[in-house]
Amino acid sequence: MKYLKMSLTIIVVIAIYFIYLFIPSRIVISGNDNFGKMANDPNFGVLQIQYWDKWMPYQKIDTISHSFFFQNSRMDVQNAFISSAKSKFIVDEVEGVLTFSALEASNDQTYVRYECVIENRSFSPMTRIHNFQASKKMKNELGIIMQAAKKHYANKK
């Protein structure tokens, strides 16, 4: 019985160590794509947050709080600058800071990049696992959002 308890304790300690070793304390989800020239246009640009309701694949929108509700997530739009737009992206009560950036790549292309950062500094191994699983959902949702934006701006050429 003594060896069984010791073996189980060792297994639990190794499992917890594995969680802290392989699930990072800062999860970064990023991606990029090339858009048509219209992605940087002052009237229709991808960073013009006042036009996001025209292409964003939302299920519900709250215009007062500038929030888009999707199937599994929510995006609270915070502000936009000349070359970037910041939002708070929430999935399963896990928040990440989402930044969209746009750079002119050539005469007919705009390079659009997104980056979502989740601070995963929780002491609880279950919370770290939950945040990691939520980050996978975020990645899928952000892929859908980027495809909707690319499709919208492809039609604007």
C-alpha positions as CSV (number, residue, x, y, z in Angstrom):
1,M,0.0,0.0,0.0
2,K,2.9,2.3,0.8
3,Y,4.3,1.9,-2.7
4,L,1.0,2.5,-4.3
5,K,0.6,5.8,-2.5
6,M,4.1,6.8,-3.4
7,S,3.6,5.8,-7.1
8,L,0.4,7.8,-7.3
9,T,2.0,10.8,-5.7
10,I,4.8,10.7,-8.2
11,I,2.4,10.3,-11.1
12,V,0.4,13.3,-10.0
13,V,3.5,15.5,-9.5
14,I,4.8,14.5,-13.0
15,A,1.4,15.3,-14.5
16,I,1.3,18.7,-12.9
17,Y,4.9,19.4,-13.9
18,F,4.0,18.4,-17.5
19,I,1.1,20.9,-17.5
20,Y,3.4,23.8,-16.3
21,L,6.2,22.7,-18.7
22,F,4.1,22.4,-21.9
23,I,1.3,24.9,-21.5
24,P,2.8,28.4,-21.7
25,S,2.1,31.2,-19.3
26,R,1.5,33.5,-22.3
27,I,-0.4,32.1,-25.2
28,V,-0.1,33.9,-28.5
29,I,-2.4,33.2,-31.4
30,S,-1.4,34.9,-34.6
31,G,-2.0,34.7,-38.3
32,N,-1.8,36.8,-41.4
33,D,-3.1,37.2,-45.0
34,N,-2.7,39.4,-48.0
35,F,-5.8,41.5,-48.9
36,G,-6.5,43.6,-51.9
37,K,-5.5,47.2,-51.9
38,M,-8.9,48.2,-50.5
39,A,-7.9,46.8,-47.1
40,N,-6.0,50.1,-46.5
41,D,-8.6,52.4,-48.1
42,P,-9.6,55.3,-45.8
43,N,-13.3,54.6,-46.4
44,F,-13.4,50.8,-46.5
45,G,-10.2,49.7,-44.8
46,V,-10.0,46.6,-42.6
47,L,-8.9,48.8,-39.7
48,Q,-11.8,51.2,-40.0
49,I,-13.8,49.8,-37.1
50,Q,-16.9,51.7,-38.0
51,Y,-17.3,49.5,-41.0
52,W,-16.7,46.2,-39.3
53,D,-20.5,45.5,-39.1
54,K,-20.5,45.2,-42.9
55,W,-18.2,42.2,-43.1
56,M,-17.9,40.7,-39.6
57,P,-19.6,37.3,-39.4
58,Y,-21.4,38.1,-36.1
59,Q,-24.7,36.6,-34.8
60,K,-25.6,39.6,-32.7
61,I,-24.1,43.1,-32.3
62,D,-24.3,45.6,-29.5
63,T,-23.7,49.0,-31.0
64,I,-23.6,50.8,-27.6
65,S,-20.7,48.7,-26.2
66,H,-19.2,48.0,-29.7
67,S,-19.4,44.3,-29.1
68,F,-19.8,41.5,-31.7
69,F,-21.2,38.2,-30.5
70,F,-20.3,35.1,-32.5
71,Q,-21.2,31.4,-32.0
72,N,-18.6,30.7,-29.3
73,S,-17.1,34.0,-28.6
74,R,-17.4,37.8,-28.2
75,M,-15.3,40.7,-29.4
76,D,-15.3,44.0,-27.6
77,V,-13.8,46.6,-30.0
78,Q,-11.7,49.1,-28.1
79,N,-10.0,51.5,-30.5
80,A,-8.2,51.9,-33.8
81,F,-5.2,53.7,-34.9
82,I,-3.7,54.4,-38.3
83,S,-2.2,50.9,-38.8
84,S,-3.8,48.8,-36.0
85,A,-7.0,48.1,-34.2
86,K,-7.3,46.7,-30.7
87,S,-10.1,44.6,-29.3
88,K,-10.8,42.3,-26.4
89,F,-11.6,38.7,-27.6
90,I,-13.5,36.4,-25.1
91,V,-14.1,32.7,-25.4
92,D,-15.4,30.6,-22.5
93,E,-14.7,33.5,-20.1
94,V,-11.0,33.6,-21.2
95,E,-9.9,37.0,-22.4
96,G,-7.3,37.8,-24.9
97,V,-6.0,41.2,-26.3
98,L,-6.6,41.1,-30.0
99,T,-4.6,43.4,-32.4
100,F,-5.2,43.7,-36.1
101,S,-2.4,45.4,-38.1
102,A,-2.2,46.3,-41.7
103,L,0.8,47.2,-43.8
104,E,0.9,48.0,-47.5
105,A,2.8,45.2,-49.1
106,S,2.8,46.4,-52.7
107,N,0.7,48.5,-55.1
108,D,-2.2,46.0,-55.1
109,Q,-1.7,44.1,-51.8
110,T,-2.2,44.9,-48.1
111,Y,-0.6,42.6,-45.5
112,V,-3.1,42.1,-42.6
113,R,-1.9,40.4,-39.4
114,Y,-3.8,39.5,-36.2
115,E,-2.3,38.6,-32.8
116,C,-4.3,37.6,-29.8
117,V,-2.4,37.3,-26.5
118,I,-3.8,35.4,-23.5
119,E,-2.1,35.7,-20.1
120,N,-2.1,32.2,-18.7
121,R,-0.4,32.8,-15.4
122,S,-2.8,31.0,-13.2
123,F,-1.5,28.7,-10.5
124,S,-4.3,26.2,-11.0
125,P,-3.4,23.5,-13.5
126,M,-7.1,23.1,-14.4
127,T,-7.3,26.8,-15.3
128,R,-4.2,26.6,-17.4
129,I,-5.7,23.6,-19.3
130,H,-9.1,25.5,-19.7
131,N,-7.3,28.6,-21.0
132,F,-5.3,26.5,-23.5
133,Q,-8.5,24.8,-24.8
134,A,-10.1,28.2,-25.1
135,S,-7.2,29.4,-27.1
136,K,-7.8,26.6,-29.6
137,K,-11.4,27.8,-30.0
138,M,-10.1,31.4,-30.4
139,K,-7.8,30.4,-33.2
140,N,-10.8,28.8,-35.1
141,E,-13.0,31.8,-34.6
142,L,-10.3,34.2,-35.7
143,G,-9.7,32.2,-38.9
144,I,-13.4,32.5,-39.7
145,I,-13.3,36.3,-39.1
146,M,-10.2,36.7,-41.3
147,Q,-11.8,34.7,-44.1
148,A,-15.0,36.9,-43.9
149,A,-12.8,40.0,-44.1
150,K,-10.8,38.7,-47.0
151,K,-14.0,37.8,-48.9
152,H,-15.5,41.2,-48.3
153,Y,-12.4,43.1,-49.4
154,A,-11.9,40.9,-52.4
155,N,-15.3,42.0,-53.6
156,K,-14.4,45.7,-53.3
157,K,-11.7,45.7,-56.0
